[in-house]
Amino acid sequence: MDIQKIYLDKERESASLTTYVLDDSTETLKGEARPAVIICPGGGYFSCSDREAEPIAMYFASLGYHSFVLRYTTYYTRTLEMPDLSKPLPKKEKTIYPKQIRELGQAMLLIRKNASKWHVDTERIGVCGFSAGGHVAALYSTEFNEPVLTDYLGVDKNDLRPAFAILGYAITDYHLLDADLEKKKNNPMDYHFMKASNVATCGTERPDKNFETKMSAVDHVDSETPPFFIWTTATDPLVNPLHSLELASILAKNNISYEIHVFDRGTHGLSLASQAAAGSKAQISPVVNQWTNLCAKWLENNFALKLPAVSDFEKMKGEGKN
């Protein structure tokens, strides 16, 4: 496996792309290109969670897919650094939308540029994200064909289009997020966390309606939107499961292929929901972990590896019997 960290901006060590490129082998695809997944970890736009980075890359690698972890620009630079919620968070211009989706676009173009070297199937590069990273992935997947990306990066929309999107407990609707903010006043920690997160990505605790629309994937779905695999839990205390359900509804109205799973219980930020990505036993759920098998089957049904019907070894054995 080729693992390397590439900074998207050589002048500043902010956003980076870590490659998890599977080695080519005469026993598997023999030089054939593989599908790839760009992973966007969550972290409230304050940082990028390790739990939703390499463990997810290893999961996709186990399915035979190249993986790339995008650590997009966040408010802080250290992993899991969080703000002092007792104080107002100062605005930082460098972290505000559309910074992160443009970095995802840069990552997509970088992978396409190196597709031959890395044996990547450029027709089947998807994106995956969790929580805030799910917001980045969802927004990118519904805005890749808009000037905010095409004009800024100076490329055709087809160079940016992801083949698919995989979302875990993602934010998709900032109008809903704003409505939920009022309901969180009886939970001071969640209330101040979400306001601070808004500052980190919107530049203000309460963005106006126009900005909310820019930040809402549900408002940008069209006929060119790629298929989605979506999962969440019904009891997520931080990101309302309606974010996932509303996106699925909008996809259905636009005749976009999707699959959605809502598990009846589970907290926020479960990642793989297994010990491979857990920081405590509370983050392990055998039931929620089923999303990994469901997603694997969805990928196999829609974006399977291009395997021959019979391997060279099997042909050799067959010849030996004649």
ChimeraX attribute file (.defattr): number of C-alpha atoms within 10 A of each C-alpha:
attribute: neighborCount
match mode: 1-to-1
recipient: residues
	/A:1	11
	/A:2	11
	/A:3	12
	/A:4	12
	/A:5	13
	/A:6	16
	/A:7	17
	/A:8	20
	/A:9	12
	/A:10	10
	/A:11	7
	/A:12	9
	/A:13	12
	/A:14	15
	/A:15	21
	/A:16	21
	/A:17	24
	/A:18	22
	/A:19	22
	/A:20	24
	/A:21	22
	/A:22	19
	/A:23	13
	/A:24	16
	/A:25	10
	/A:26	9
	/A:27	9
	/A:28	14
	/A:29	17
	/A:30	12
	/A:31	14
	/A:32	15
	/A:33	22
	/A:34	25
	/A:35	22
	/A:36	28
	/A:37	26
	/A:38	27
	/A:39	31
	/A:40	31
	/A:41	32
	/A:42	30
	/A:43	23
	/A:44	23
	/A:45	28
	/A:46	25
	/A:47	22
	/A:48	27
	/A:49	23
	/A:50	16
	/A:51	19
	/A:52	26
	/A:53	24
	/A:54	21
	/A:55	17
	/A:56	26
	/A:57	22
	/A:58	16
	/A:59	16
	/A:60	21
	/A:61	19
	/A:62	12
	/A:63	14
	/A:64	18
	/A:65	25
	/A:66	28
	/A:67	29
	/A:68	31
	/A:69	25
	/A:70	28
	/A:71	27
	/A:72	26
	/A:73	23
	/A:74	24
	/A:75	25
	/A:76	17
	/A:77	15
	/A:78	12
	/A:79	13
	/A:80	15
	/A:81	14
	/A:82	17
	/A:83	16
	/A:84	11
	/A:85	16
	/A:86	10
	/A:87	9
	/A:88	13
	/A:89	20
	/A:90	12
	/A:91	18
	/A:92	15
	/A:93	14
	/A:94	15
	/A:95	21
	/A:96	20
	/A:97	17
	/A:98	18
	/A:99	17
	/A:100	27
	/A:101	24
	/A:102	20
	/A:103	24
	/A:104	27
	/A:105	22
	/A:106	18
	/A:107	25
	/A:108	22
	/A:109	17
	/A:110	14
	/A:111	23
	/A:112	19
	/A:113	13
	/A:114	12
	/A:115	16
	/A:116	14
	/A:117	10
	/A:118	21
	/A:119	22
	/A:120	24
	/A:121	18
	/A:122	22
	/A:123	17
	/A:124	18
	/A:125	25
	/A:126	25
	/A:127	30
	/A:128	28
	/A:129	29
	/A:130	30
	/A:131	28
	/A:132	26
	/A:133	31
	/A:134	26
	/A:135	32
	/A:136	33
	/A:137	33
	/A:138	31
	/A:139	25
	/A:140	28
	/A:141	28
	/A:142	23
	/A:143	27
	/A:144	25
	/A:145	22
	/A:146	13
	/A:147	13
	/A:148	13
	/A:149	23
	/A:150	19
	/A:151	12
	/A:152	11
	/A:153	16
	/A:154	9
	/A:155	15
	/A:156	13
	/A:157	18
	/A:158	12
	/A:159	16
	/A:160	24
	/A:161	24
	/A:162	26
	/A:163	20
	/A:164	23
	/A:165	26
	/A:166	26
	/A:167	27
	/A:168	29
	/A:169	32
	/A:170	29
	/A:171	32
	/A:172	30
	/A:173	24
	/A:174	23
	/A:175	19
	/A:176	17
	/A:177	20
	/A:178	19
	/A:179	10
	/A:180	16
	/A:181	19
	/A:182	10
	/A:183	10
	/A:184	16
	/A:185	12
	/A:186	9
	/A:187	10
	/A:188	12
	/A:189	12
	/A:190	16
	/A:191	19
	/A:192	22
	/A:193	19
	/A:194	23
	/A:195	20
	/A:196	28
	/A:197	23
	/A:198	23
	/A:199	25
	/A:200	26
	/A:201	28
	/A:202	23
	/A:203	20
	/A:204	18
	/A:205	19
	/A:206	16
	/A:207	19
	/A:208	12
	/A:209	12
	/A:210	9
	/A:211	14
	/A:212	19
	/A:213	16
	/A:214	17
	/A:215	26
	/A:216	24
	/A:217	25
	/A:218	25
	/A:219	18
	/A:220	20
	/A:221	21
	/A:222	17
	/A:223	10
	/A:224	16
	/A:225	25
	/A:226	19
	/A:227	20
	/A:228	25
	/A:229	21
	/A:230	24
	/A:231	24
	/A:232	32
	/A:233	22
	/A:234	18
	/A:235	16
	/A:236	18
	/A:237	13
	/A:238	20
	/A:239	25
	/A:240	22
	/A:241	20
	/A:242	19
	/A:243	22
	/A:244	25
	/A:245	18
	/A:246	15
	/A:247	25
	/A:248	21
	/A:249	15
	/A:250	17
	/A:251	21
	/A:252	12
	/A:253	11
	/A:254	14
	/A:255	13
	/A:256	18
	/A:257	14
	/A:258	19
	/A:259	14
	/A:260	19
	/A:261	19
	/A:262	18
	/A:263	18
	/A:264	12
	/A:265	13
	/A:266	21
	/A:267	18
	/A:268	18
	/A:269	23
	/A:270	26
	/A:271	28
	/A:272	24
	/A:273	23
	/A:274	21
	/A:275	13
	/A:276	15
	/A:277	19
	/A:278	19
	/A:279	12
	/A:280	9
	/A:281	10
	/A:282	12
	/A:283	20
	/A:284	20
	/A:285	18
	/A:286	12
	/A:287	13
	/A:288	23
	/A:289	16
	/A:290	16
	/A:291	23
	/A:292	16
	/A:293	10
	/A:294	16
	/A:295	19
	/A:296	18
	/A:297	14
	/A:298	16
	/A:299	18
	/A:300	12
	/A:301	10
	/A:302	11
	/A:303	20
	/A:304	17
	/A:305	18
	/A:306	11
	/A:307	11
	/A:308	9
	/A:309	6
	/A:310	8
	/A:311	14
	/A:312	12
	/A:313	10
	/A:314	11
	/A:315	10
	/A:316	10
	/A:317	11
	/A:318	10
	/A:319	9
	/A:320	8
	/A:321	6
	/A:322	5
